[in-house]
Amino acid sequence: MPNRKLLSALILSSMLSPLAMAADDGDLGATSTGEIDINLEVTDSVEISALDDIDFGSYGGGDTGDINAGDGFCVYVNGGDDYTITPTSSNGSFALLGSNFADEIEYTVKLLGAGTGAESASATDYNSASSTFQGSVFRDCNAVDNASVDVSIDEQEIRDATTDVYSDTLILLVNPI
């Protein structure tokens, strides 16, 4: 019989829960008042937009030095709530692969977002969440980027690579907090 007591307690508690609401009809009279409960659950909603491809072009001949390029973009989070970005890539690491897959060129990813207080972007590890950033309450960020990514390649990585065309797809997963 202890199971019946537990079942009765669960049923009673669910009836008392604030989510267990019901409309109340009014009584017959000169006036009558009815009540309708209204509910809405807002769940996480995020969007990353205004992304552009990064094309380093060609490197050779008289080129010297490290290279880097970046892209500003928009991250919307309902309520302007916080988020992190977890970067991965189609190649399984931060590396550009040659078209014949004989060689690779490693690169570094740095992320920066609004509301961090950071003066500059810091390197982000592969498949690890970034620092916490603040999202925009506007889906288009009011046409002003609120986040950016910087991709850099050391000169020696390029010098060690064989002649080929190298590519990767950087994947930025936005995680609302």
C-alpha positions as CSV (number, residue, x, y, z in Angstrom):
1,M,0.0,0.0,0.0
2,P,2.9,2.5,0.3
3,N,2.8,2.8,-3.5
4,R,-0.8,4.1,-3.4
5,K,0.2,6.8,-0.9
6,L,3.1,7.9,-3.2
7,L,0.8,7.9,-6.2
8,S,-1.8,9.9,-4.3
9,A,0.9,12.5,-3.2
10,L,2.1,12.8,-6.8
11,I,-1.4,13.4,-8.1
12,L,-2.2,16.0,-5.4
13,S,1.1,17.8,-6.0
14,S,0.5,18.0,-9.7
15,M,-2.9,19.5,-9.1
16,L,-1.4,22.2,-6.9
17,S,1.4,23.0,-9.3
18,P,1.2,26.5,-10.9
19,L,1.3,24.8,-14.3
20,A,-1.9,22.9,-13.5
21,M,-4.2,25.8,-14.2
22,A,-7.8,25.8,-15.4
23,A,-10.2,28.4,-16.5
24,D,-13.0,29.3,-14.0
25,D,-16.5,29.9,-15.3
26,G,-18.6,32.7,-13.7
27,D,-21.8,32.2,-11.7
28,L,-25.3,33.1,-12.9
29,G,-26.2,36.5,-11.6
30,A,-26.6,40.2,-12.6
31,T,-23.0,40.1,-13.6
32,S,-20.7,37.2,-14.1
33,T,-16.9,37.0,-14.0
34,G,-14.8,34.3,-15.6
35,E,-11.1,33.7,-15.4
36,I,-8.8,32.5,-18.1
37,D,-5.2,31.7,-17.2
38,I,-2.7,32.6,-19.9
39,N,0.8,31.0,-20.2
40,L,3.8,31.2,-22.4
41,E,7.1,29.5,-22.1
42,V,10.0,31.2,-23.9
43,T,12.8,28.9,-24.8
44,D,16.3,29.6,-26.0
45,S,16.4,31.2,-29.5
46,V,19.8,32.1,-31.1
47,E,21.0,33.0,-34.6
48,I,24.4,33.6,-36.0
49,S,24.3,35.7,-39.2
50,A,26.3,38.0,-41.5
51,L,29.1,35.5,-41.9
52,D,31.6,35.9,-44.7
53,D,34.1,33.4,-46.1
54,I,37.8,34.0,-45.4
55,D,40.1,33.7,-48.5
56,F,43.8,34.2,-47.9
57,G,44.5,34.1,-51.6
58,S,47.9,32.8,-52.6
59,Y,51.1,32.8,-50.7
60,G,54.5,32.2,-52.3
61,G,57.4,33.9,-54.1
62,G,58.3,37.0,-52.2
63,D,55.6,36.7,-49.5
64,T,56.8,36.7,-45.9
65,G,55.4,36.7,-42.5
66,D,52.4,35.3,-40.7
67,I,49.0,35.9,-42.2
68,N,45.6,36.5,-40.6
69,A,42.2,37.5,-41.6
70,G,38.9,38.0,-39.8
71,D,35.2,38.3,-40.1
72,G,32.7,40.3,-38.1
73,F,29.2,38.8,-37.6
74,C,26.0,39.0,-35.6
75,V,24.9,36.8,-32.8
76,Y,21.3,37.2,-31.7
77,V,20.1,35.7,-28.4
78,N,16.6,36.3,-27.2
79,G,16.6,38.7,-24.3
80,G,20.1,39.7,-25.2
81,D,21.2,36.8,-23.0
82,D,24.7,35.4,-22.8
83,Y,26.2,32.7,-25.1
84,T,29.5,30.9,-25.9
85,I,30.8,29.7,-29.2
86,T,32.3,26.3,-29.7
87,P,34.4,26.2,-32.8
88,T,35.1,23.0,-34.8
89,S,35.8,22.3,-38.4
90,S,35.0,19.9,-41.3
91,N,38.6,18.6,-41.2
92,G,38.4,17.6,-37.5
93,S,41.0,20.1,-36.3
94,F,42.1,23.7,-37.0
95,A,43.9,22.7,-40.1
96,L,43.6,23.4,-43.8
97,L,44.0,20.2,-45.8
98,G,45.5,20.1,-49.3
99,S,43.4,18.8,-52.2
100,N,45.5,15.7,-52.4
101,F,45.4,15.3,-48.6
102,A,49.2,14.9,-48.5
103,D,49.8,17.9,-46.2
104,E,48.0,20.2,-43.8
105,I,48.5,23.8,-42.6
106,E,47.4,24.4,-38.9
107,Y,45.7,27.7,-38.0
108,T,44.7,29.5,-34.9
109,V,41.2,30.7,-34.1
110,K,40.4,33.7,-31.9
111,L,36.9,34.8,-31.0
112,L,35.7,38.1,-29.6
113,G,32.2,39.1,-28.7
114,A,30.3,42.0,-27.0
115,G,30.1,42.4,-23.3
116,T,33.3,40.4,-22.4
117,G,35.4,43.2,-21.1
118,A,38.3,41.7,-23.0
119,E,40.6,44.1,-24.8
120,S,41.5,41.6,-27.5
121,A,40.5,38.2,-28.7
122,S,42.3,35.2,-27.3
123,A,43.0,31.8,-29.0
124,T,40.2,29.3,-28.6
125,D,40.8,25.6,-28.4
126,Y,39.3,23.2,-30.9
127,N,35.8,22.0,-29.7
128,S,35.9,24.1,-26.5
129,A,33.5,26.8,-25.5
130,S,34.8,30.3,-25.8
131,S,34.5,33.0,-23.1
132,T,31.0,34.2,-22.3
133,F,29.7,36.9,-24.7
134,Q,26.5,38.9,-24.7
135,G,24.0,38.5,-27.5
136,S,22.1,41.2,-29.3
137,V,18.3,41.6,-28.7
138,F,18.0,42.4,-32.4
139,R,18.1,39.6,-35.0
140,D,20.2,41.7,-37.3
141,C,22.2,43.3,-34.5
142,N,20.9,46.6,-35.8
143,A,23.3,46.2,-38.7
144,V,26.3,46.4,-36.3
145,D,28.5,43.3,-35.8
146,N,28.7,42.2,-32.1
147,A,31.2,39.3,-32.5
148,S,34.2,38.5,-34.7
149,V,36.5,35.6,-35.5
150,D,40.2,36.0,-36.4
151,V,42.1,33.2,-38.2
152,S,45.9,33.3,-38.3
153,I,48.5,31.1,-39.8
154,D,52.2,31.1,-38.9
155,E,54.6,31.7,-41.7
156,Q,56.5,28.4,-40.9
157,E,53.3,26.4,-41.3
158,I,53.0,27.7,-44.9
159,R,56.7,27.2,-45.6
160,D,56.5,23.6,-44.5
161,A,53.5,22.8,-46.8
162,T,53.8,21.4,-50.3
163,T,52.4,23.2,-53.3
164,D,48.7,22.6,-53.3
165,V,45.3,24.3,-52.6
166,Y,44.3,24.1,-49.0
167,S,40.9,24.5,-47.4
168,D,38.7,23.8,-44.4
169,T,35.2,24.9,-43.2
170,L,35.2,26.5,-39.8
171,I,32.0,25.7,-37.8
172,L,30.8,28.1,-35.1
173,L,28.2,26.6,-32.8
174,V,26.4,29.2,-30.7
175,N,25.4,27.9,-27.3
176,P,23.0,30.1,-25.2
177,I,23.6,30.2,-21.5
